[in-house]
């Protein structure tokens, strides 16, 4: 039976330390989130981020813009936040409405306030094994979980399923930077089963329930599940057939309670880190 990787516990410990550090600051770190439109999932995520920030003493501000907002209005708002010294971190919740050019919006954020690490400057730093201002939240959370459980990365076969800019690509590059042998799989990959079977570390970030089944998993593999899906009974579930894979893996993350809490934890840590960078410490 696998050891459960407890993201709730690890994130709680990290956030307790962060809260202590913030307590002693005279001026608090600040995070501004822009949300456009009425997407229900986005609203839930943004509220969670705001609540967590407030709990930690991070000053948080949510700017709500209507679905009909123009590209220019959105870019002007980002410009205003870039120029506002009281704002340390800027996050534009994705997805954006179809008439907005998401790439242009991301590229407008000053890289030193880019708390998601979505800007090409910061992504490029990761791609070239350089130094972004901060690392992207979910990949950073995954690496911290591996570190916490003393799971070695160097020399291991890591298979990442999913090539999104938010998770798949950056986590693959971060594992490569730590000397893993990395394979990225996606919807056009042939022979997914055989490739996954060779993995010491499996990271699934697809959004398809029961994608990773027990017969695809090598005995003793480390299984990280980034999926967020609804099971037939309405409960939250990941990409991995947890019940059966748990019997073969050495380590496994549950959904919920694995990677999810680490993502929001990284966001808080990143806000604090940007505050420190901007204040010269
Ligand atoms: N939408 C889904 N995940 C994320 C995220 O990590 N950051 C932002 N800005 N939007 C998202």
Boltz pocket constraint, residues with backbone or C-beta under 6 A from the ligand:
constraints:
  - pocket:
      binder: B
      contacts: [[A, 91], [A, 92], [A, 93], [A, 94], [A, 95], [A, 116], [A, 137], [A, 166]]
      max_distance: 6.0
